[in-house]
Amino acid sequence: MPRYFFNVQIGEDVVSDPDGRELPDADAAWEAARGLALDLMGSALPRPVSWASCHVEVRDEADEIVLEFPFVEAIQTPR
């Protein structure tokens, strides 16, 4: 199974995912990125965040970008 890495950009800050997750395909990685965005938007952070400027960058094991998931897309897409 392929491994995907979920790097989160919040404003100027980037939080890298060193371990990644094994998932069956890019569609599953999209769902995981959406879940991550929803979880982060629902958590208490030390300072206000403009979610419209945040995204999850999903990379594969070859360090190629598979997709970029804007946080606002998580709000617009029903579960």
C-alpha positions in Angstrom: 0.0 0.0 0.0 1.3 3.5 -0.8 2.4 5.9 2.0 1.2 9.5 1.9 2.6 12.4 3.9 0.3 15.2 5.1 2.1 18.5 5.5 -0.1 21.3 6.9 0.4 24.9 6.1 -1.2 27.3 8.5 -0.4 30.9 7.5 3.4 31.1 7.3 3.9 28.0 9.4 4.4 24.5 7.9 4.0 21.4 10.0 5.6 18.4 8.3 4.4 14.8 8.6 7.6 12.7 9.0 5.8 9.3 9.3 2.9 9.5 6.8 0.1 7.0 6.5 -0.4 3.9 4.4 -3.6 4.3 2.4 -5.0 2.4 -0.6 -5.0 5.3 -3.1 -5.1 9.1 -3.7 -8.9 9.2 -3.1 -8.3 7.8 0.4 -5.6 10.4 0.9 -8.1 13.1 -0.1 -10.5 11.9 2.5 -7.7 11.8 5.1 -6.7 15.4 4.2 -10.3 16.5 4.6 -10.6 14.9 8.0 -7.3 16.4 9.1 -8.5 19.9 8.0 -11.8 19.4 9.8 -10.1 18.2 13.0 -7.7 21.2 13.0 -10.5 23.7 12.5 -12.4 22.2 15.4 -9.4 22.3 17.8 -8.4 25.2 20.1 -5.3 26.9 18.9 -3.2 29.5 20.8 -3.9 32.2 18.3 -6.6 33.1 15.7 -6.2 31.4 12.3 -7.5 32.5 8.9 -8.6 29.0 7.7 -9.0 30.4 4.1 -5.2 30.7 3.9 -4.5 27.1 5.1 -4.1 23.9 3.2 -2.9 20.3 3.5 -0.2 19.3 1.0 -0.2 15.5 0.4 3.0 13.9 -0.9 3.8 10.4 -1.9 6.9 8.3 -1.0 8.7 9.8 -4.1 8.1 13.3 -2.5 5.8 14.2 -5.4 2.8 16.4 -4.6 -0.3 14.2 -5.0 -2.8 16.9 -4.0 -3.2 20.2 -2.2 -6.4 20.3 0.0 -7.5 23.9 0.9 -9.2 24.0 4.3 -12.2 25.9 2.9 -12.9 22.9 0.7 -13.6 20.9 3.9 -16.3 23.3 4.8 -17.9 23.3 1.4 -17.9 19.5 1.0 -20.4 17.5 3.1 -19.3 14.4 4.8 
